Amino acid sequence: MRPLDPSLFSLRQPTSQTLPLVVAVPHAGRDYGKRFSSGTVIDLPQLRVTEDAFADELASQAPTLGIPLLCALFPRIWLDVNRDAGEIDPLLTPDSAAEGSFLASNNVRAGLGVVPRLLTGGRTIHAAQVPMAEIKARLSMAWRPYHDCLAELTETTRRHFGTCLLIDCHSMPSGREIDPVDIALGDGFGATADPSIVLEAERFFLELGLNVSRNQPYAGGYTTRHYGKPENGIHALQIEIRRGLYMDERSFERQPGLVELTTHLGDLFARMGRVVHSLA
């Protein structure tokens, strides 16, 4: 495996991989220094709303359980590795017309391409358009190494165990509902993981007394759809955790629930390992 730039990625490998899982965290990067925020017109609290705050900490027990853990350290507003590399917004760059046609998608139409143009809600992120050369540089520096690594981790796991489950860890803002969804499980409406995997994850969170939904409001992004090929022995499940369970969503301060949920996710990983073993 090629070495990863430690300023862009964290890859924590277990001493020995003992479970057929790989865990990824694409959106927890919270470095908003000039390297990643130059040219933005959004203040820090609004930038932070775009991140899956502390999702890397929630997933941190994976290596101690014998599971590789890959985290992106750069912020989502700089590059979103949970998008297809072709999801380039033609309104973002002045050079797009010369590059031919890009991948049209609902994400791009919403301004949420691989380099986002807008915040959710429609506010502009950048003071000016971003040159295509810069977008390509970000893809080369960060998108490709991230997915090269993830592809190698999942394939190595599949070869060793006969099967693999990729868990893509995210967080989501609390809604205004009286009884909000706490956990959203995304499997592309049944396309990216064996039903037994999703059922066991659902049972686990229900046993904790949490409200669980499937594929609403999130069914899984690029990572889940791209890697989740159950017919080839690789399953993928996106897990979204409501931030209000473990942090103050206004001050971005950790709350006691963070430690508790971190323990619970470790228990989930161990349980998922047993389920996936049975599919080999």
C-alpha positions as CSV (number, residue, x, y, z in Angstrom):
1,M,0.0,0.0,0.0
2,R,1.3,3.4,-0.9
3,P,2.1,5.8,2.0
4,L,-0.6,8.4,2.6
5,D,0.1,12.0,3.3
6,P,-0.3,12.3,7.1
7,S,-1.5,15.9,6.7
8,L,-4.5,14.7,4.6
9,F,-5.2,11.2,6.0
10,S,-5.2,9.0,9.0
11,L,-4.9,5.3,8.5
12,R,-4.9,3.3,11.7
13,Q,-4.1,-0.4,11.0
14,P,-4.6,-3.0,13.6
15,T,-1.6,-5.1,14.6
16,S,-3.5,-8.0,13.1
17,Q,-6.8,-7.7,11.3
18,T,-9.2,-10.1,13.0
19,L,-12.6,-9.0,11.7
20,P,-13.8,-8.7,8.0
21,L,-14.6,-5.0,8.4
22,V,-13.2,-1.7,7.1
23,V,-14.3,1.5,8.7
24,A,-14.1,4.9,6.9
25,V,-14.8,8.4,8.0
26,P,-14.8,10.9,5.1
27,H,-16.2,14.1,6.6
28,A,-14.7,14.6,10.1
29,G,-11.8,16.8,9.0
30,R,-11.8,20.0,11.0
31,D,-8.6,21.8,9.9
32,Y,-9.8,25.1,8.5
33,G,-6.4,26.7,8.1
34,K,-5.5,28.7,5.0
35,R,-4.5,25.6,3.1
36,F,-8.1,24.4,3.1
37,S,-10.2,27.6,3.6
38,S,-8.4,30.2,1.5
39,G,-10.9,31.9,-0.8
40,T,-14.0,31.0,1.2
41,V,-16.5,33.6,2.4
42,I,-18.1,31.6,5.2
43,D,-17.2,32.1,8.8
44,L,-15.9,29.2,11.0
45,P,-19.2,28.2,12.7
46,Q,-20.9,27.8,9.3
47,L,-18.0,25.9,7.9
48,R,-18.1,23.5,10.9
49,V,-21.8,22.7,10.2
50,T,-20.6,21.0,7.0
51,E,-18.4,18.5,8.9
52,D,-19.4,15.2,10.5
53,A,-18.2,16.5,13.8
54,F,-16.3,13.9,15.9
55,A,-17.3,11.0,13.7
56,D,-13.6,9.9,13.7
57,E,-13.7,9.8,17.5
58,L,-17.0,7.8,17.5
59,A,-15.3,5.2,15.2
60,S,-12.0,5.2,17.1
61,Q,-12.3,1.7,18.7
62,A,-12.1,0.0,15.3
63,P,-8.3,-0.7,15.3
64,T,-8.3,-2.1,18.8
65,L,-10.9,-4.6,17.6
66,G,-8.8,-5.7,14.6
67,I,-10.3,-3.4,12.0
68,P,-8.6,-0.8,9.7
69,L,-9.8,2.8,10.2
70,L,-9.4,5.4,7.4
71,C,-10.2,9.0,8.0
72,A,-9.9,12.1,5.8
73,L,-8.4,15.0,7.7
74,F,-9.2,17.8,5.3
75,P,-12.6,19.5,5.5
76,R,-15.5,18.7,3.3
77,I,-15.7,22.2,1.8
78,W,-12.2,21.7,0.3
79,L,-13.0,18.3,-1.2
80,D,-15.7,15.7,-0.6
81,V,-14.5,12.2,-1.1
82,N,-18.0,10.9,-0.8
83,R,-18.7,12.2,-4.3
84,D,-17.8,10.8,-7.7
85,A,-14.6,12.5,-9.0
86,G,-16.7,13.5,-12.1
87,E,-19.2,15.4,-10.0
88,I,-17.6,18.8,-10.9
89,D,-20.0,21.7,-10.8
90,P,-19.8,23.7,-14.0
91,L,-20.9,26.8,-12.1
92,L,-17.9,26.5,-9.8
93,T,-15.1,26.7,-12.3
94,P,-14.5,29.1,-15.3
95,D,-12.7,26.3,-17.2
96,S,-15.5,23.7,-17.2
97,A,-16.6,24.3,-20.8
98,A,-13.2,23.3,-22.1
99,E,-13.2,20.1,-20.2
100,G,-16.2,18.5,-22.0
101,S,-19.2,17.1,-20.2
102,F,-19.1,16.3,-16.5
103,L,-21.1,13.9,-14.5
104,A,-24.6,15.5,-14.0
105,S,-26.2,14.5,-10.7
106,N,-28.6,15.8,-8.1
107,N,-25.6,16.6,-6.0
108,V,-24.1,18.9,-8.7
109,R,-27.4,20.5,-9.4
110,A,-27.6,21.3,-5.7
111,G,-24.1,22.8,-5.7
112,L,-22.8,19.9,-3.6
113,G,-20.3,18.4,-6.0
114,V,-16.9,16.9,-5.3
115,V,-15.7,20.4,-4.5
116,P,-18.9,22.0,-3.1
117,R,-20.0,25.4,-4.4
118,L,-22.8,25.9,-1.9
119,L,-23.7,25.1,1.7
120,T,-26.8,23.1,2.3
121,G,-29.4,25.9,2.2
122,G,-27.8,27.7,-0.8
123,R,-25.2,30.0,0.6
124,T,-22.1,30.4,-1.6
125,I,-18.8,29.0,-0.2
126,H,-16.2,30.6,-2.4
127,A,-15.4,34.2,-3.1
128,A,-14.6,33.4,-6.7
129,Q,-14.7,30.5,-9.1
130,V,-12.1,27.8,-8.6
131,P,-9.7,27.0,-11.6
132,M,-10.0,23.5,-13.0
133,A,-6.2,23.1,-12.3
134,E,-6.9,23.5,-8.6
135,I,-9.8,21.1,-8.7
136,K,-7.6,18.5,-10.5
137,A,-4.8,19.0,-8.0
138,R,-7.2,18.3,-5.1
139,L,-8.5,15.2,-6.8
140,S,-4.9,14.0,-7.4
141,M,-3.7,14.9,-3.9
142,A,-6.7,13.6,-1.9
143,W,-9.6,12.0,-3.7
144,R,-7.5,9.3,-5.6
145,P,-5.3,8.4,-2.7
146,Y,-8.3,8.0,-0.4
147,H,-10.1,5.7,-2.7
148,D,-7.0,3.8,-3.8
149,C,-6.5,3.1,-0.1
150,L,-10.1,2.2,0.5
151,A,-10.2,-0.1,-2.5
152,E,-7.1,-1.9,-1.4
153,L,-8.3,-2.3,2.2
154,T,-11.7,-3.7,1.1
155,E,-10.2,-6.1,-1.5
156,T,-7.5,-7.3,0.9
157,T,-10.1,-7.9,3.5
158,R,-12.3,-9.8,1.1
159,R,-9.4,-12.0,-0.1
160,H,-8.4,-12.8,3.5
161,F,-11.8,-13.5,5.0
162,G,-13.9,-14.4,1.9
163,T,-16.1,-11.3,2.4
164,C,-15.9,-7.7,3.7
165,L,-18.1,-5.1,5.2
166,L,-17.3,-1.4,4.7
167,I,-18.9,0.8,7.3
168,D,-19.0,4.5,6.2
169,C,-19.4,6.6,9.4
170,H,-21.2,10.0,9.2
171,S,-23.2,12.3,11.5
172,M,-26.3,14.3,10.8
173,P,-27.9,17.4,12.3
174,S,-30.8,17.1,14.7
175,G,-34.1,18.0,13.0
176,R,-37.0,19.8,14.5
177,E,-39.1,16.7,14.9
178,I,-40.6,15.9,18.3
179,D,-39.2,12.4,17.9
180,P,-36.2,12.7,15.6
181,V,-34.3,9.9,13.9
182,D,-31.2,9.1,15.9
183,I,-29.6,6.6,13.5
184,A,-30.0,6.5,9.7
185,L,-28.8,3.3,8.0
186,G,-28.1,3.6,4.3
187,D,-27.8,0.6,2.0
188,G,-29.0,2.0,-1.2
189,F,-32.4,0.7,-0.7
190,G,-31.1,-2.9,-0.3
191,A,-28.5,-2.7,-3.1
192,T,-25.2,-2.4,-1.2
193,A,-25.3,-4.9,1.7
194,D,-26.8,-8.3,2.6
195,P,-30.2,-7.8,4.4
196,S,-28.9,-9.6,7.4
197,I,-26.2,-6.9,8.0
198,V,-28.7,-4.1,7.9
199,L,-31.2,-6.0,10.1
200,E,-28.5,-6.7,12.7
201,A,-27.4,-3.1,12.8
202,E,-31.0,-1.9,13.1
203,R,-31.6,-4.4,16.0
204,F,-28.4,-3.2,17.8
205,F,-29.5,0.5,17.8
206,L,-33.1,-0.3,18.7
207,E,-31.8,-2.3,21.7
208,L,-30.2,0.9,22.8
209,G,-33.5,2.7,22.7
210,L,-32.7,4.8,19.7
211,N,-34.9,5.7,16.8
212,V,-33.6,4.1,13.6
213,S,-34.6,4.6,10.0
214,R,-33.5,2.9,6.8
215,N,-32.4,5.0,3.8
216,Q,-34.2,8.1,5.1
217,P,-33.0,10.8,5.0
218,Y,-29.8,9.3,3.6
219,A,-29.5,6.1,1.5
220,G,-25.7,6.2,1.2
221,G,-23.4,8.3,-0.9
222,Y,-20.8,7.5,-3.5
223,T,-18.7,5.3,-1.2
224,T,-21.6,3.1,-0.3
225,R,-22.8,2.7,-3.9
226,H,-19.3,2.3,-5.4
227,Y,-18.0,-0.3,-3.0
228,G,-21.1,-2.1,-2.0
229,K,-21.2,-5.1,-4.3
230,P,-22.7,-8.0,-2.3
231,E,-22.5,-10.3,-5.3
232,N,-18.7,-9.8,-5.3
233,G,-18.4,-10.4,-1.5
234,I,-18.1,-6.7,-0.5
235,H,-20.9,-5.1,1.4
236,A,-21.2,-1.4,2.3
237,L,-23.4,0.3,5.0
238,Q,-23.6,4.0,5.7
239,I,-24.3,4.9,9.3
240,E,-25.5,8.5,10.2
241,I,-25.6,9.4,13.9
242,R,-27.6,12.4,15.1
243,R,-25.2,14.9,16.5
244,G,-27.4,15.9,19.4
245,L,-26.8,12.6,21.0
246,Y,-23.1,13.4,21.7
247,M,-22.4,17.1,21.2
248,D,-23.8,20.6,21.6
249,E,-24.6,21.5,18.0
250,R,-24.3,25.3,18.6
251,S,-21.0,25.4,20.5
252,F,-19.5,22.2,19.0
253,E,-18.5,21.0,22.4
254,R,-18.4,17.3,23.2
255,Q,-21.0,16.0,25.5
256,P,-20.9,12.9,27.8
257,G,-22.8,10.9,25.2
258,L,-19.7,10.9,23.0
259,V,-17.9,8.4,25.2
260,E,-20.9,6.3,25.6
261,L,-21.6,6.2,21.8
262,T,-18.0,5.4,21.1
263,T,-18.3,2.3,23.3
264,H,-21.5,1.4,21.6
265,L,-20.0,1.7,18.1
266,G,-17.2,-0.6,19.2
267,D,-19.8,-3.2,20.3
268,L,-21.6,-2.7,17.0
269,F,-18.4,-3.4,15.0
270,A,-17.8,-6.6,16.9
271,R,-21.3,-7.7,16.3
272,M,-21.1,-6.9,12.6
273,G,-18.0,-8.9,12.4
274,R,-19.8,-12.0,13.5
275,V,-22.6,-11.4,11.0
276,V,-20.3,-10.9,8.1
277,H,-18.2,-13.9,9.0
278,S,-21.3,-16.0,8.6
279,L,-21.7,-14.7,5.0
280,A,-18.3,-16.0,3.8
